[in-house]
Amino acid sequence: MESIIEDGYIPTENIIILKQGQSFIVKEGNRRIAALKLIHGVYKITDFGIPASILNKVASLSTSWKKDNISVPCTVFSASESKKADKVVALAHGKGEKASRDPWTSVATARHNRDAKGMSEPALDLLEKYLKNGNNLNNQQKERWSGDYPLTVLHEALRLIHSRMGYKTISELSTKYPKIKNAKEIEDLLLDVGLEQLQFKQIRDSNIDFALKYKVPPIQTNQSSNKSTNTGSASTSSSGGTGSNTVTTKKTGTGPKAVAANDPKHVANLLKLFSPKGNNRQKVVTLRDELKKIKIPDTPIAFCFILRSMFEISAKAYCADHNIPMTEPSKVNQPVKEKPLAKLLREITKNLTNNNQNKAQVKILHGALTEIDKSTGILSVTSMNNLVHNPAFSVQPSDISILFGNIYPLLEAMN
């Protein structure tokens, strides 16, 4: 929408239309047409979650701009040519098409395969049911993951665990969810995949069993050849007699090597997972990249300043996305004042938890709220001023690591 506002509609590729009776169905170019419909008022733009910055740009568009962009070139297929229209779309985006040039997200591709081609996409079916029924995610995650989610990672995880959970196929698991006994564990897995805390690296690591974290029964092994072997042995062998007997046991785990909460490596692990998305997050990404380069034991004060900057910019971007006022109501003849960061973060947390109705999200953000409510917390203006001006005020690197672990869930949720 922002690109169309700034440059006008540029017909780089035709809109693909299927005519069905008196209706014209957009098969290719949905986002462009949706943007134009909102700009021209076909639908009431304030009924949608459009960022305030874009609403202001739409309101300032001239009559001549609207006249120049009221119609766009289309290629129209009749109802009898529906397969040809689908083929054009598939050539542009479809999975496995030789001429595919403009890749969709894995979610969009799976939807096309399922809805247009009639192919089975059980991982997508499960994701869509989770976004509707899941108890451990917030509205922002629902909106984001309905269009962009690591679906291939989810499919790989489900491929390896469905039989261990007692399901013949992934489709059977998907069909029966959410009315299954292990629904919570499946939802925990779905959440971790969405947050990119569970990736191909952990799933394919032969030295760990990622599924144990989600209470999936361990892999059943054939014990018949090991009846005479002690289970505590790492390796036993015999070179004499008529044969040999060897067994090797592997160390199992539930994920990457854990580190203490006060270890800077804990911060580094969280920052690797942090992937901001959405409008006006460019500077958040830049600050994240700088923060990843900082060694907390050597430069703890620099880390605190960048961290506060990340929270301030993230908070403003989130407020713009969700129409949360960033200024205090002004009194007569008094200048408008920006809300303190702590107050802004409390209002954002209230929004993220649906006014504290989403108990799972309240639990996730509890640590962040605890830090926010501390007037002496490291994110407070007072602490920042003391770090600059008070020669006796300092911070311990171990304290910073613990603090970051407490407040990271809020940083992730805002982005």
N, C-alpha and C positions, 0 to 999 in steps of 0.2 A: 504494500500500500504506500509506504514511504517513497519507494522508488518511482511509482506511478505519479505520485503527487509532484515530485521534483522534476521529472523528465517528461511527463505526459505519457500516454499509452504508445509504446513503440512496437509495431507489429513484426517482431522478429520471427515469430511462428504463429500460424493461424490458430484460432480457437476451433476446436473440433466439436461439432454439434450433431446430435441425433434427433431427427424430427419424429415425434410419436404423436399422431393425431394433431391436435392444436398446440401441443407442448414442444418446447425445444430444450433438450437435455444436454447440458455441458459435459462432454466426455473428457476433454483435455483443455486445461486453462481455467480450472475451477477457482484457483486463488486470484487470478487476474480479474475474472468476472465478479467474484465476491467483493473484491476491493472496489471495483467501479460501482457496483450496486450500492455499497455503503456510502461512497463519496457522493453519488448522485441522489441519495435519499430514497432509493427503492425500498430499503429497510431503514428503520430508525437506528442511526449509528450509536446512540447512547445506550441502546439495549444490549450492546456487546462490550466485552472487556477491552476496549481500544485504549491504549495509553493516552494520557492527557496531551502529551506533546504532539501526537498525530491528530487528535481531535482539533487542536488549535490550528494546525496546518490546513486541515480540511475546511475549517470555518473561514480561513483567509483566502481560499481559492477564488479567482476572478470568474466573472460570467463568461469571458472569452475562453478561459481554460476549460470550463465545463462544456461549452459549445464544441470545442475542438475534440473533446474526448467523450462525446455522448454515444458514439457508435464505433464499433470495431469490426475489422474483417473476420469472417468466419467461413469455414468449410462445412457445409451442411450435408449430412447423409440421411437418406430416407430410412424408414423402419426396416425395409427389406435389405438395407445395406448395413445393418447393425454389426455383423461380424467383421465387415471391412473397417468400420469405425473403431471397433475394439482392437483390431490388428494395428491400426495407426498408433493408438495409445500404447500398445504393447511394444511396438518398435521403439518408441521414445523412452519407455521406462521399465518394461517388463524384465523379469528375472530370466537370464539365459538367452535373451534375444541378441543376435549378432550385431544388429544395427542400433542397439540401445545406446543412447548418447547422454541422457539426462537422468541419472539415477535418483530414484525415490529413496526415502528411508525404508528400512526393512519392514516397518509397519504398513506403509503405503503399498509396497510391492506385494506383501502377503495379502492385503485386502483385495488388490486387483486380481491376484491369482485365484482367490476364493470366490469373489463376487462376479468377476467377468469370465473366468475360465472354469469355474466349478471345481477347483482343486481343493484338497483337504489342507487346512492350515490350523491344526489343533492348538499350537502355541498361541496364535493370534486369538482364537476362540477363548482360551483360558485367560489371556491378558484382558480382553474386553469384559469378561465376567468379573475379573478381579477389580478392574477400575470401577465397576458398578457396585460390587458387594464387599470389597476389601475393607478391613477395619483398622489398618495400620498405615494409611497414607492420607495426605491432605489434598485439598482441592487443586492446589497448584500442580502437584504431582499428577493428579488425574488428567488435568488439561494437557500437561506436557507429554505424558506417556501415551496418550491416545493418538499422538502423531509421531512421536520419536522415542523409541524404546529399543534396547538391545535384544531384539526378538530372536536373533540367531543364537545368542548366548543362552537364552531361556530354553530354546528347543534342544540345545546340546545337553543342558542339565537334565531336562525332562527325559530325554532319550536314555540317560544313564540310570535314572532312579525310578521310573514308573513301575518296572517289574518288581523292584525291591519293595515297593509300597503296596504291591498286590494288584496292580492293574495290568491287563494284557497289552494295552496300547496307550499312547499319549492321549489319543482321542477319548478313550474310556475315562481317563482321569479328568480330562477337560469337561466331558459331558456331565460327570457326577458332581464336580465342584459347583457350588460351595457346600453341598450336603455330603461332606465326607468327614471322617473322624480326624484326619490330619490336615484340616483346612488351615489352621493357624500356621503350621510349619510350611505349607505351600505358600502362604501369603508372606511369610518371612523371607522365603527364597525369592519370590517375585520382587519384593522390596529391595533386597540386596542386589539383584540383577539391575533393577532400575537405577539404583544409586551407584552402580558400577563397583560395588564392593565384592561382587562375585563375577569373575570374568573367565575367559577361556583358560587363562594361565592356571587358576586354581582348579578348575574343573578337570583339566587334562594332566595335572600333576600326579604322576604315578606314585609319589611318596606320601601323598595324603589322600584322605577320603573326604572330600568337601561335603558330602551328603550327611555325614554324622552330625554336623552342626544343626541340621534340620530334622533330627531324630528319625532319619531314614534307617531301617534295619541294616546292619553291616552286610557286606558281600558274603554269601555262603561259599565256602571252599570245600573241596573234596578232601576229607580227612582219612580215607581208607588206606592210602599209601603211607600215612604218618602215624599209624596206631602205636608203634613202638618207640616213638620219639617224644621226649619231654618237651612240653610247650614253651618252657622257659629258655630252651637252647637257641642261640643265634644261628649256629651251624654245627651239625654233627656229621661225621663221615667215617666209613670203614673201608679199608683197601684190601682186607683179607677175605678168605672164603669165596663163596660163589657169587657174591654181588655186593652192592654198596647201598647205603641208605643216607640220603642227604636231604635236609630241610632247612630253608632259610626263612626267618620271620622278619617282616618289615615293620618299621616304626610307623604307627598311624597317627594322624592328627586331624584337626578340623579346620585348618586354614593356614595362612602365613604365620611365620614365627611371631609370637606375641612379644611386646616390649612393655615396660612399666609406664604408667601414666605420666610420671615425671621425667621420662626420657625424651630428649629432642627427636629421636627417631619416631616416636609416636606422632609428633607434629608433622614430620616429613611424610609419614604414611597417609595421614589425613589429607594433606595438601595434594598428594598424587591423585586422590579421589575427587578433588574439588574441580568441577567442570561447569563454570557459570554459563547460563543460557538466557536468552531474552534480550530485550531492547536496553540500550544504554549500559551494557555490562563490559564494554571494551576496556575501560580503565580498571575494572575489577580484575580482569584477566591479567593486565599488565602488572598490577600490584601483587597478584598471586605469584606470577613468575619471579618477581623481585624477592618476595617472601621466601620462596623455595631456595634461593641462593644464600640467604642469610643463615649464619651459624649462630644459633641462640646462645651458646656459652660465650662466644666472643663479642657479640653485638646485641645484647638483650634489649637495650633501649630503642635501637633502630627497629627491631622486630615489633615492639609495642606500637610505635608510631605508624608503621605501615599497616599493622593489624587494625588499628582504630580507623585509618583512612578507608580500608576495605569495608568496614562495617558502616561507616557514614555514607559512602557512595552506594553500597548495596541497599541500604535503607531508603535512600532517596529514589533509587531505581524502582524498588518494590512499591513505594508509595505512589509513584507516577503510574505504575501498572494497575494499581488497585484503587486509584482515586482517594488516597488517604491524605488529608491536609497536612502540609509540612510546616505551617505557620500557626502561631497562636492568634486567637481573635484579638484585634487591636482595639484599644480604647481611643476615645476622641482625642485628636491632636497628638497621638502617640505613634511612633513608627511601628511597622509590622515586625514581629520577632519570630525567628525560627524556633521551632520546638527543640528542647534539649534532646540529644541523641538517646538518652535513657528513656525518655517519655515516648519518643518515636518508636523505639524498639519494643516497648510494652504494647503499643497500639498495633504494631505489626504482628506480634505474637498472638494478640487477641484475634486478629484477622486470620492467622494461620490455623488457629485452633477452633475456628467457628465460634468465637465467644466462649471458649472453654468447653464446648460441647463435645469436641473430638478428644476423648480421654486418652487415646493412644498417642496423639500428637502432643497433648499436654505433658505426658510422661517423657516424651522424647526431648521436649524443650525445657524441662524443669531445671536442668543445670544452667542453661543460658539465662533463664529468668532469675535464678538465684544470684548470678553475677551482676546482672543488670541492676538489681535492687540494692546492690552495695554502693553506698555513696563514696566509699573509698576504693571501689573496684578499679582495676587497671584501665578500663575503658572510660572511666569518668574524666570530665574536663579537669577536675582537681588533680587527679593523678598525673595527667599529661602535663599540666603546668608545673607540678612538682618535679617531674622528670627533667624539665628544662631549667627551672630556676632554683630549685632547692638542692644545695650541694650535699645534703645529708640523706636525700631520698633516692633510693635505688630499688632494683628488683632482682630477685633470684631467678636464674635460668630454669631451675626445676619448678618454681612457682608458675612461670610462664607456660611451661608444657602442660601442667595440670589445668590451668585456666583455659588454654586453647581447646583442650579436649572437652571442657564443659560447654563452651560457647560455640563450638564448630557446628552443631546441628542447626542452630539458628542461621548461621552464615550460609550453610548449604540450602536451607529452606527458602531464604530470600532470593536465591539465585537459581 
